[in-house]
Amino acid sequence: MPKILKLLEEDHRHHDILLSILENQVKDAHLTGEPDYDIVSAIVDYFLTYPAEFHHVREDRIYEKVAARDIAAAQEIGPLEEEHEACEAFIKAFAAALSNVLGAGIITRSQFTNAALEFIESQRRHIRMEESIFFPTALRVLTREDWDSLDADLSDIADPIFGNQREDQFGSLRQEILDWQSAREPANDHVPGEQKLRL
């Protein structure tokens, strides 16, 4: 598999973990009183930066090559840039809801929860589309030379949570990920192919 696709699929696994942690934070808030806003804020900061500035850019470059090779295949995938714009609109809406909760804004718990769950579902829907339609179509249409060109142009930008160049601001979130993984370990003993992330 091309290196760029491996990186994108790995990003998706990481994003799914963060979405699950966020979902737990929001849904468990009725038991704990409040979510851990430090964790929620770190997840929001991550989705406002890394996916928009690096992950989606890489996908857009693949899409451009698909469209240049086979316009019908690009139409089969659909307007990917618009998909990415919609993803950014959902995270910005949730970031605004979080800002209202943490600041002097007026927002109900239900509004905050709904904004979080809409963001989570939009991300999961987007990941499903890419992995079931976009990536397989790109593999079918693009040539070895296309993939070599994409791989050669990859920057060394590392994921600020899961990569080698970890940022201090995500320290608490990394610990939350480790705790989340530990809590799931017994249930995953017999899941073939599932690997524990190394943080």
C-alpha atoms as an extended CHARMM CRD file, in Angstrom:
* protein
*
       199  EXT
         1         1  MET       CA              0.0000000000        0.0000000000        0.0000000000  PROA      1               0.0000000000
         2         2  PRO       CA              1.3180000000        3.5180000000       -0.7420000000  PROA      2               0.0000000000
         3         3  LYS       CA              2.8830000000        5.2800000000        2.2310000000  PROA      3               0.0000000000
         4         4  ILE       CA              0.4760000000        8.2100000000        2.0450000000  PROA      4               0.0000000000
         5         5  LEU       CA             -2.5460000000        5.8940000000        2.3120000000  PROA      5               0.0000000000
         6         6  LYS       CA             -1.0160000000        4.0650000000        5.2680000000  PROA      6               0.0000000000
         7         7  LEU       CA             -0.5700000000        7.4170000000        7.0280000000  PROA      7               0.0000000000
         8         8  LEU       CA             -4.1260000000        8.4770000000        6.2570000000  PROA      8               0.0000000000
         9         9  GLU       CA             -5.5900000000        5.1930000000        7.5050000000  PROA      9               0.0000000000
        10        10  GLU       CA             -3.4960000000        5.4720000000       10.6580000000  PROA      10              0.0000000000
        11        11  ASP       CA             -4.8240000000        9.0090000000       11.1300000000  PROA      11              0.0000000000
        12        12  HSD       CA             -8.3460000000        7.6340000000       10.8530000000  PROA      12              0.0000000000
        13        13  ARG       CA             -7.6640000000        5.0820000000       13.6020000000  PROA      13              0.0000000000
        14        14  HSD       CA             -6.3170000000        7.8540000000       15.8070000000  PROA      14              0.0000000000
        15        15  HSD       CA             -9.2880000000       10.0910000000       15.0410000000  PROA      15              0.0000000000
        16        16  ASP       CA            -11.6980000000        7.2890000000       15.9270000000  PROA      16              0.0000000000
        17        17  ILE       CA            -10.0180000000        6.8770000000       19.3220000000  PROA      17              0.0000000000
        18        18  LEU       CA            -10.3220000000       10.6040000000       20.0300000000  PROA      18              0.0000000000
        19        19  LEU       CA            -13.9650000000       10.5930000000       18.9420000000  PROA      19              0.0000000000
        20        20  SER       CA            -14.6950000000        7.6600000000       21.2640000000  PROA      20              0.0000000000
        21        21  ILE       CA            -13.0500000000        9.4490000000       24.1890000000  PROA      21              0.0000000000
        22        22  LEU       CA            -15.0080000000       12.6180000000       23.4270000000  PROA      22              0.0000000000
        23        23  GLU       CA            -18.2340000000       10.6160000000       23.1650000000  PROA      23              0.0000000000
        24        24  ASN       CA            -17.5640000000        9.0340000000       26.5640000000  PROA      24              0.0000000000
        25        25  GLN       CA            -16.8290000000       12.4280000000       28.0930000000  PROA      25              0.0000000000
        26        26  VAL       CA            -20.0630000000       13.9240000000       26.7930000000  PROA      26              0.0000000000
        27        27  LYS       CA            -22.3250000000       10.9520000000       27.4790000000  PROA      27              0.0000000000
        28        28  ASP       CA            -20.9130000000       10.3260000000       30.9590000000  PROA      28              0.0000000000
        29        29  ALA       CA            -21.3310000000       13.9650000000       31.9850000000  PROA      29              0.0000000000
        30        30  HSD       CA            -24.7630000000       13.2510000000       33.4560000000  PROA      30              0.0000000000
        31        31  LEU       CA            -23.0340000000       10.8780000000       35.9160000000  PROA      31              0.0000000000
        32        32  THR       CA            -20.0010000000       13.0120000000       36.7640000000  PROA      32              0.0000000000
        33        33  GLY       CA            -21.6680000000       16.4080000000       36.5970000000  PROA      33              0.0000000000
        34        34  GLU       CA            -19.3560000000       17.7880000000       33.9440000000  PROA      34              0.0000000000
        35        35  PRO       CA            -17.0240000000       16.4130000000       31.2890000000  PROA      35              0.0000000000
        36        36  ASP       CA            -13.3000000000       16.8980000000       31.7780000000  PROA      36              0.0000000000
        37        37  TYR       CA            -13.0490000000       20.1800000000       29.9000000000  PROA      37              0.0000000000
        38        38  ASP       CA             -9.2660000000       19.9640000000       29.6560000000  PROA      38              0.0000000000
        39        39  ILE       CA             -9.6210000000       16.7060000000       27.7230000000  PROA      39              0.0000000000
        40        40  VAL       CA            -12.4810000000       18.0350000000       25.5960000000  PROA      40              0.0000000000
        41        41  SER       CA            -10.5510000000       21.2430000000       24.8440000000  PROA      41              0.0000000000
        42        42  ALA       CA             -7.4530000000       19.2860000000       23.8130000000  PROA      42              0.0000000000
        43        43  ILE       CA             -9.5200000000       17.1530000000       21.4160000000  PROA      43              0.0000000000
        44        44  VAL       CA            -11.0860000000       20.2830000000       19.9230000000  PROA      44              0.0000000000
        45        45  ASP       CA             -7.6580000000       21.9340000000       19.5340000000  PROA      45              0.0000000000
        46        46  TYR       CA             -6.3630000000       18.8390000000       17.7750000000  PROA      46              0.0000000000
        47        47  PHE       CA             -9.2620000000       18.6500000000       15.3020000000  PROA      47              0.0000000000
        48        48  LEU       CA             -9.0350000000       22.3820000000       14.5900000000  PROA      48              0.0000000000
        49        49  THR       CA             -5.4230000000       22.0180000000       13.4970000000  PROA      49              0.0000000000
        50        50  TYR       CA             -3.9370000000       18.6850000000       12.4230000000  PROA      50              0.0000000000
        51        51  PRO       CA             -6.7660000000       17.2790000000       10.2440000000  PROA      51              0.0000000000
        52        52  ALA       CA             -7.5150000000       20.6170000000        8.5770000000  PROA      52              0.0000000000
        53        53  GLU       CA             -3.9150000000       21.6540000000        7.9650000000  PROA      53              0.0000000000
        54        54  PHE       CA             -2.3110000000       18.2970000000        7.1250000000  PROA      54              0.0000000000
        55        55  HSD       CA             -4.6290000000       15.2730000000        6.9000000000  PROA      55              0.0000000000
        56        56  HSD       CA             -7.2090000000       16.8210000000        4.5680000000  PROA      56              0.0000000000
        57        57  VAL       CA             -4.5250000000       18.4950000000        2.4640000000  PROA      57              0.0000000000
        58        58  ARG       CA             -2.9940000000       15.0910000000        1.7460000000  PROA      58              0.0000000000
        59        59  GLU       CA             -6.3730000000       13.6550000000        0.8040000000  PROA      59              0.0000000000
        60        60  ASP       CA             -7.1080000000       16.6230000000       -1.4550000000  PROA      60              0.0000000000
        61        61  ARG       CA             -3.8640000000       16.0040000000       -3.3630000000  PROA      61              0.0000000000
        62        62  ILE       CA             -4.8470000000       12.3770000000       -3.9520000000  PROA      62              0.0000000000
        63        63  TYR       CA             -8.2940000000       13.5040000000       -5.1150000000  PROA      63              0.0000000000
        64        64  GLU       CA             -6.7570000000       15.9810000000       -7.5800000000  PROA      64              0.0000000000
        65        65  LYS       CA             -4.7250000000       13.1750000000       -9.1530000000  PROA      65              0.0000000000
        66        66  VAL       CA             -7.8100000000       10.9320000000       -9.3440000000  PROA      66              0.0000000000
        67        67  ALA       CA             -9.7600000000       13.7090000000      -11.0770000000  PROA      67              0.0000000000
        68        68  ALA       CA             -6.9140000000       14.2600000000      -13.5350000000  PROA      68              0.0000000000
        69        69  ARG       CA             -6.8170000000       10.5310000000      -14.3720000000  PROA      69              0.0000000000
        70        70  ASP       CA            -10.5320000000        9.6970000000      -14.3870000000  PROA      70              0.0000000000
        71        71  ILE       CA            -13.2340000000       12.3370000000      -13.9780000000  PROA      71              0.0000000000
        72        72  ALA       CA            -15.9480000000        9.6700000000      -13.6760000000  PROA      72              0.0000000000
        73        73  ALA       CA            -14.0810000000        8.1290000000      -10.7230000000  PROA      73              0.0000000000
        74        74  ALA       CA            -13.8220000000       11.5590000000       -9.0920000000  PROA      74              0.0000000000
        75        75  GLN       CA            -17.5680000000       12.0170000000       -9.5340000000  PROA      75              0.0000000000
        76        76  GLU       CA            -18.1110000000        8.6000000000       -7.9510000000  PROA      76              0.0000000000
        77        77  ILE       CA            -16.1870000000        9.8060000000       -4.8880000000  PROA      77              0.0000000000
        78        78  GLY       CA            -18.0700000000       13.0890000000       -4.7940000000  PROA      78              0.0000000000
        79        79  PRO       CA            -16.8980000000       16.6010000000       -3.9410000000  PROA      79              0.0000000000
        80        80  LEU       CA            -14.1770000000       15.8480000000       -1.3930000000  PROA      80              0.0000000000
        81        81  GLU       CA            -13.2530000000       19.4900000000       -0.7540000000  PROA      81              0.0000000000
        82        82  GLU       CA            -16.8550000000       20.2080000000        0.1900000000  PROA      82              0.0000000000
        83        83  GLU       CA            -16.7690000000       17.1920000000        2.5250000000  PROA      83              0.0000000000
        84        84  HSD       CA            -13.7020000000       18.6290000000        4.2200000000  PROA      84              0.0000000000
        85        85  GLU       CA            -15.2930000000       22.0690000000        4.4730000000  PROA      85              0.0000000000
        86        86  ALA       CA            -18.3200000000       20.4610000000        6.1400000000  PROA      86              0.0000000000
        87        87  CYS       CA            -16.0270000000       18.6630000000        8.6200000000  PROA      87              0.0000000000
        88        88  GLU       CA            -14.4000000000       21.9700000000        9.4940000000  PROA      88              0.0000000000
        89        89  ALA       CA            -17.8070000000       23.6190000000        9.9310000000  PROA      89              0.0000000000
        90        90  PHE       CA            -18.8520000000       20.9200000000       12.4340000000  PROA      90              0.0000000000
        91        91  ILE       CA            -15.6670000000       21.2250000000       14.5120000000  PROA      91              0.0000000000
        92        92  LYS       CA            -15.9120000000       25.0240000000       14.4990000000  PROA      92              0.0000000000
        93        93  ALA       CA            -19.5270000000       24.8150000000       15.6560000000  PROA      93              0.0000000000
        94        94  PHE       CA            -18.5220000000       22.4770000000       18.4730000000  PROA      94              0.0000000000
        95        95  ALA       CA            -15.5530000000       24.7030000000       19.3610000000  PROA      95              0.0000000000
        96        96  ALA       CA            -17.9620000000       27.6470000000       19.6220000000  PROA      96              0.0000000000
        97        97  ALA       CA            -20.2550000000       25.6300000000       21.9000000000  PROA      97              0.0000000000
        98        98  LEU       CA            -17.2830000000       24.7070000000       24.0850000000  PROA      98              0.0000000000
        99        99  SER       CA            -16.1730000000       28.3450000000       24.2110000000  PROA      99              0.0000000000
       100       100  ASN       CA            -19.6620000000       29.3170000000       25.3700000000  PROA      100             0.0000000000
       101       101  VAL       CA            -19.5620000000       26.7070000000       28.1310000000  PROA      101             0.0000000000
       102       102  LEU       CA            -16.1430000000       27.8140000000       29.3470000000  PROA      102             0.0000000000
       103       103  GLY       CA            -16.8360000000       31.5300000000       28.9560000000  PROA      103             0.0000000000
       104       104  ALA       CA            -19.7360000000       33.7740000000       29.7270000000  PROA      104             0.0000000000
       105       105  GLY       CA            -21.8820000000       32.5390000000       26.8780000000  PROA      105             0.0000000000
       106       106  ILE       CA            -25.3290000000       31.0970000000       27.4260000000  PROA      106             0.0000000000
       107       107  ILE       CA            -25.7580000000       27.5250000000       26.2490000000  PROA      107             0.0000000000
       108       108  THR       CA            -27.7400000000       24.6290000000       27.6260000000  PROA      108             0.0000000000
       109       109  ARG       CA            -26.1880000000       21.2710000000       28.3930000000  PROA      109             0.0000000000
       110       110  SER       CA            -28.4240000000       19.7750000000       25.7020000000  PROA      110             0.0000000000
       111       111  GLN       CA            -27.1170000000       22.2410000000       23.0920000000  PROA      111             0.0000000000
       112       112  PHE       CA            -23.5180000000       21.4770000000       24.0510000000  PROA      112             0.0000000000
       113       113  THR       CA            -24.1260000000       17.7210000000       23.9270000000  PROA      113             0.0000000000
       114       114  ASN       CA            -25.8970000000       17.9710000000       20.5730000000  PROA      114             0.0000000000
       115       115  ALA       CA            -23.0360000000       20.0040000000       19.0710000000  PROA      115             0.0000000000
       116       116  ALA       CA            -20.5540000000       17.3710000000       20.2950000000  PROA      116             0.0000000000
       117       117  LEU       CA            -22.5690000000       14.4210000000       18.9810000000  PROA      117             0.0000000000
       118       118  GLU       CA            -23.1680000000       16.1040000000       15.6100000000  PROA      118             0.0000000000
       119       119  PHE       CA            -19.4300000000       16.6650000000       15.2700000000  PROA      119             0.0000000000
       120       120  ILE       CA            -18.6530000000       13.0620000000       16.2620000000  PROA      120             0.0000000000
       121       121  GLU       CA            -21.1790000000       11.6020000000       13.8110000000  PROA      121             0.0000000000
       122       122  SER       CA            -20.0200000000       13.8830000000       10.9780000000  PROA      122             0.0000000000
       123       123  GLN       CA            -16.4260000000       12.7160000000       11.4670000000  PROA      123             0.0000000000
       124       124  ARG       CA            -17.3570000000        9.0370000000       11.6080000000  PROA      124             0.0000000000
       125       125  ARG       CA            -19.5470000000        9.3540000000        8.5250000000  PROA      125             0.0000000000
       126       126  HSD       CA            -16.7120000000       11.0880000000        6.6670000000  PROA      126             0.0000000000
       127       127  ILE       CA            -14.1780000000        8.4020000000        7.6500000000  PROA      127             0.0000000000
       128       128  ARG       CA            -16.5640000000        5.6440000000        6.5300000000  PROA      128             0.0000000000
       129       129  MET       CA            -17.0340000000        7.3060000000        3.1390000000  PROA      129             0.0000000000
       130       130  GLU       CA            -13.3120000000        7.7270000000        2.5870000000  PROA      130             0.0000000000
       131       131  GLU       CA            -12.4470000000        4.1660000000        3.5370000000  PROA      131             0.0000000000
       132       132  SER       CA            -15.2910000000        2.5420000000        1.6050000000  PROA      132             0.0000000000
       133       133  ILE       CA            -15.2770000000        4.7490000000       -1.5270000000  PROA      133             0.0000000000
       134       134  PHE       CA            -12.4260000000        7.2490000000       -1.7710000000  PROA      134             0.0000000000
       135       135  PHE       CA             -9.3910000000        5.1340000000       -0.8720000000  PROA      135             0.0000000000
       136       136  PRO       CA            -10.4320000000        2.0480000000       -2.9190000000  PROA      136             0.0000000000
       137       137  THR       CA            -11.2230000000        4.2470000000       -5.9300000000  PROA      137             0.0000000000
       138       138  ALA       CA             -7.8720000000        6.0160000000       -5.6750000000  PROA      138             0.0000000000
       139       139  LEU       CA             -6.0750000000        2.6580000000       -5.4940000000  PROA      139             0.0000000000
       140       140  ARG       CA             -7.9090000000        1.4860000000       -8.5980000000  PROA      140             0.0000000000
       141       141  VAL       CA             -7.3240000000        4.6310000000      -10.6710000000  PROA      141             0.0000000000
       142       142  LEU       CA             -3.8910000000        5.9520000000       -9.7720000000  PROA      142             0.0000000000
       143       143  THR       CA             -0.6850000000        4.5330000000      -11.1840000000  PROA      143             0.0000000000
       144       144  ARG       CA              2.4730000000        3.4990000000       -9.3650000000  PROA      144             0.0000000000
       145       145  GLU       CA              4.0520000000        6.7300000000      -10.6070000000  PROA      145             0.0000000000
       146       146  ASP       CA              1.1970000000        8.7610000000       -9.1060000000  PROA      146             0.0000000000
       147       147  TRP       CA              1.6460000000        7.1150000000       -5.7240000000  PROA      147             0.0000000000
       148       148  ASP       CA              5.4450000000        7.4790000000       -5.8670000000  PROA      148             0.0000000000
       149       149  SER       CA              4.9970000000       11.1940000000       -6.5640000000  PROA      149             0.0000000000
       150       150  LEU       CA              2.5570000000       11.5930000000       -3.6640000000  PROA      150             0.0000000000
       151       151  ASP       CA              4.8270000000        9.6570000000       -1.3040000000  PROA      151             0.0000000000
       152       152  ALA       CA              7.8900000000       11.6660000000       -2.3680000000  PROA      152             0.0000000000
       153       153  ASP       CA              6.1260000000       14.9450000000       -1.5710000000  PROA      153             0.0000000000
       154       154  LEU       CA              5.0670000000       13.9010000000        1.9310000000  PROA      154             0.0000000000
       155       155  SER       CA              6.2030000000       16.3710000000        4.5500000000  PROA      155             0.0000000000
       156       156  ASP       CA              7.6600000000       15.2010000000        7.8410000000  PROA      156             0.0000000000
       157       157  ILE       CA              4.9090000000       16.9260000000        9.8030000000  PROA      157             0.0000000000
       158       158  ALA       CA              4.1580000000       14.6700000000       12.7500000000  PROA      158             0.0000000000
       159       159  ASP       CA              0.8440000000       14.1950000000       14.4680000000  PROA      159             0.0000000000
       160       160  PRO       CA              1.0870000000       16.3110000000       17.6630000000  PROA      160             0.0000000000
       161       161  ILE       CA             -0.4920000000       13.5770000000       19.8040000000  PROA      161             0.0000000000
       162       162  PHE       CA              0.4560000000       10.2760000000       18.1780000000  PROA      162             0.0000000000
       163       163  GLY       CA              3.6130000000       11.2340000000       16.2670000000  PROA      163             0.0000000000
       164       164  ASN       CA              7.2480000000       11.5300000000       17.3060000000  PROA      164             0.0000000000
       165       165  GLN       CA              7.1140000000       15.3120000000       17.7270000000  PROA      165             0.0000000000
       166       166  ARG       CA              4.6060000000       15.3800000000       20.5520000000  PROA      166             0.0000000000
       167       167  GLU       CA              3.3750000000       18.6890000000       21.8750000000  PROA      167             0.0000000000
       168       168  ASP       CA              3.2030000000       19.3120000000       25.6090000000  PROA      168             0.0000000000
       169       169  GLN       CA             -0.2980000000       20.7770000000       25.4210000000  PROA      169             0.0000000000
       170       170  PHE       CA             -1.6260000000       17.2770000000       24.6700000000  PROA      170             0.0000000000
       171       171  GLY       CA              0.0350000000       15.5290000000       27.6320000000  PROA      171             0.0000000000
       172       172  SER       CA             -3.1920000000       15.0680000000       29.6050000000  PROA      172             0.0000000000
       173       173  LEU       CA             -4.9790000000       13.7990000000       26.5340000000  PROA      173             0.0000000000
       174       174  ARG       CA             -2.2400000000       11.2420000000       25.8400000000  PROA      174             0.0000000000
       175       175  GLN       CA             -2.6930000000        9.9210000000       29.3780000000  PROA      175             0.0000000000
       176       176  GLU       CA             -6.4560000000        9.7520000000       28.8240000000  PROA      176             0.0000000000
       177       177  ILE       CA             -5.8400000000        7.7020000000       25.6560000000  PROA      177             0.0000000000
       178       178  LEU       CA             -3.6160000000        5.2800000000       27.5750000000  PROA      178             0.0000000000
       179       179  ASP       CA             -6.2450000000        4.9530000000       30.3220000000  PROA      179             0.0000000000
       180       180  TRP       CA             -8.9640000000        4.4040000000       27.7050000000  PROA      180             0.0000000000
       181       181  GLN       CA             -6.9030000000        1.6860000000       26.0260000000  PROA      181             0.0000000000
       182       182  SER       CA             -6.1900000000       -0.0390000000       29.3430000000  PROA      182             0.0000000000
       183       183  ALA       CA             -9.8880000000       -0.0920000000       30.1810000000  PROA      183             0.0000000000
       184       184  ARG       CA            -10.6420000000       -1.7930000000       26.8460000000  PROA      184             0.0000000000
       185       185  GLU       CA             -7.8460000000       -4.3810000000       26.8800000000  PROA      185             0.0000000000
       186       186  PRO       CA             -9.8360000000       -7.3400000000       28.2930000000  PROA      186             0.0000000000
       187       187  ALA       CA            -12.5590000000       -6.8840000000       25.6780000000  PROA      187             0.0000000000
       188       188  ASN       CA             -9.9920000000       -6.8410000000       22.8820000000  PROA      188             0.0000000000
       189       189  ASP       CA             -8.0000000000       -9.9410000000       23.8360000000  PROA      189             0.0000000000
       190       190  HSD       CA             -9.4540000000      -11.9230000000       20.9470000000  PROA      190             0.0000000000
       191       191  VAL       CA             -9.8130000000       -9.2000000000       18.3010000000  PROA      191             0.0000000000
       192       192  PRO       CA             -7.4740000000      -10.1890000000       15.4600000000  PROA      192             0.0000000000
       193       193  GLY       CA             -5.3050000000       -7.4440000000       14.0050000000  PROA      193             0.0000000000
       194       194  GLU       CA             -6.0580000000       -4.8700000000       16.7080000000  PROA      194             0.0000000000
       195       195  GLN       CA             -2.9240000000       -3.2180000000       18.0080000000  PROA      195             0.0000000000
       196       196  LYS       CA             -2.4450000000       -1.1020000000       21.0650000000  PROA      196             0.0000000000
       197       197  LEU       CA             -1.1250000000        2.3420000000       20.2640000000  PROA      197             0.0000000000
       198       198  ARG       CA              2.2850000000        3.2360000000       21.5780000000  PROA      198             0.0000000000
       199       199  LEU       CA              2.3340000000        6.7180000000       23.0840000000  PROA      199             0.0000000000
